[in-house]
Amino acid sequence: MVKARTSAAELVESGHVRINGTREKSPGHAIKIGDVITIALDRTVRVLKVTAFNERRGDAASARVLYEELSEGNQSSRRN
């Protein structure tokens, strides 16, 4: 969602991230498969469900397969 870990930490510390509906204040909070993460970003809210982890950090494309987008406005395929 953001390019740098410091930016991600700032989002958490400023209260823009929820894990399973609870506002998170600690950037080091562990998440697990199945957790739902809500992120408030630049006038949008993204809701993501963690589906897998990668052993190493990767690029944005490899990260996209590790979560399911639950936000209605950001889904690439919508149901009619």
C-alpha beads as a LAMMPS data file, in Angstrom:
LAMMPS data file: protein, C-alpha beads

80 atoms
79 bonds

1 atom types
1 bond types

-500.0 500.0 xlo xhi
-500.0 500.0 ylo yhi
-500.0 500.0 zlo zhi

Masses

1 110.0

Atoms # bond

1 1 1 0.000 0.000 0.000
2 1 1 2.996 2.251 0.631
3 1 1 6.536 1.998 -0.698
4 1 1 8.590 2.186 2.492
5 1 1 8.407 0.551 5.906
6 1 1 8.763 3.957 7.557
7 1 1 5.653 5.172 5.706
8 1 1 3.764 2.068 6.824
9 1 1 4.888 2.616 10.423
10 1 1 3.694 6.227 10.265
11 1 1 0.250 5.107 9.060
12 1 1 -0.030 2.709 11.992
13 1 1 1.254 5.181 14.579
14 1 1 -1.148 7.872 13.355
15 1 1 -4.144 5.543 13.762
16 1 1 -4.916 4.881 10.093
17 1 1 -4.684 1.074 10.363
18 1 1 -7.093 -1.406 11.932
19 1 1 -6.540 -5.121 12.355
20 1 1 -9.747 -7.128 12.649
21 1 1 -11.619 -3.911 13.438
22 1 1 -9.300 -2.758 16.233
23 1 1 -7.164 0.347 15.741
24 1 1 -3.497 -0.603 15.850
25 1 1 -0.856 1.729 17.316
26 1 1 2.190 -0.570 17.238
27 1 1 3.930 -0.945 13.846
28 1 1 5.476 -4.240 14.976
29 1 1 2.148 -5.950 15.673
30 1 1 2.161 -9.464 14.255
31 1 1 -0.558 -10.422 11.793
32 1 1 -1.676 -13.869 10.744
33 1 1 -3.392 -15.455 7.779
34 1 1 -7.064 -14.592 7.876
35 1 1 -6.607 -11.187 9.540
36 1 1 -8.552 -8.317 7.977
37 1 1 -6.573 -5.099 7.701
38 1 1 -8.275 -1.754 7.100
39 1 1 -6.089 1.102 5.886
40 1 1 -7.179 4.729 5.458
41 1 1 -5.152 6.190 2.582
42 1 1 -5.611 9.549 0.838
43 1 1 -9.420 9.799 0.969
44 1 1 -9.891 6.075 0.373
45 1 1 -10.210 3.088 2.636
46 1 1 -8.776 -0.274 1.632
47 1 1 -9.869 -3.461 3.324
48 1 1 -7.601 -6.470 2.818
49 1 1 -7.688 -10.054 4.026
50 1 1 -4.288 -11.696 4.515
51 1 1 -4.207 -14.955 2.542
52 1 1 -0.512 -15.908 2.622
53 1 1 2.984 -14.789 3.583
54 1 1 6.180 -14.606 1.601
55 1 1 9.498 -15.710 3.084
56 1 1 11.284 -12.699 1.608
57 1 1 10.330 -9.128 0.813
58 1 1 9.346 -8.704 -2.786
59 1 1 7.978 -6.190 -5.219
60 1 1 4.398 -4.926 -5.361
61 1 1 3.345 -7.549 -7.912
62 1 1 4.443 -10.422 -5.699
63 1 1 2.744 -8.826 -2.689
64 1 1 -0.636 -8.660 -4.477
65 1 1 -1.051 -12.425 -4.351
66 1 1 -0.709 -12.402 -0.555
67 1 1 -4.008 -10.667 0.179
68 1 1 -7.599 -10.509 -1.008
69 1 1 -9.079 -7.075 -1.634
70 1 1 -12.372 -6.735 0.248
71 1 1 -12.940 -3.019 -0.472
72 1 1 -15.785 -2.695 -2.946
73 1 1 -14.277 0.240 -4.857
74 1 1 -10.863 -1.381 -5.363
75 1 1 -11.791 -4.850 -6.569
76 1 1 -10.572 -5.733 -10.034
77 1 1 -13.525 -8.020 -10.683
78 1 1 -16.954 -7.093 -9.360
79 1 1 -20.006 -9.271 -9.015
80 1 1 -23.197 -8.135 -10.759

Bonds

1 1 1 2
2 1 2 3
3 1 3 4
4 1 4 5
5 1 5 6
6 1 6 7
7 1 7 8
8 1 8 9
9 1 9 10
10 1 10 11
11 1 11 12
12 1 12 13
13 1 13 14
14 1 14 15
15 1 15 16
16 1 16 17
17 1 17 18
18 1 18 19
19 1 19 20
20 1 20 21
21 1 21 22
22 1 22 23
23 1 23 24
24 1 24 25
25 1 25 26
26 1 26 27
27 1 27 28
28 1 28 29
29 1 29 30
30 1 30 31
31 1 31 32
32 1 32 33
33 1 33 34
34 1 34 35
35 1 35 36
36 1 36 37
37 1 37 38
38 1 38 39
39 1 39 40
40 1 40 41
41 1 41 42
42 1 42 43
43 1 43 44
44 1 44 45
45 1 45 46
46 1 46 47
47 1 47 48
48 1 48 49
49 1 49 50
50 1 50 51
51 1 51 52
52 1 52 53
53 1 53 54
54 1 54 55
55 1 55 56
56 1 56 57
57 1 57 58
58 1 58 59
59 1 59 60
60 1 60 61
61 1 61 62
62 1 62 63
63 1 63 64
64 1 64 65
65 1 65 66
66 1 66 67
67 1 67 68
68 1 68 69
69 1 69 70
70 1 70 71
71 1 71 72
72 1 72 73
73 1 73 74
74 1 74 75
75 1 75 76
76 1 76 77
77 1 77 78
78 1 78 79
79 1 79 80
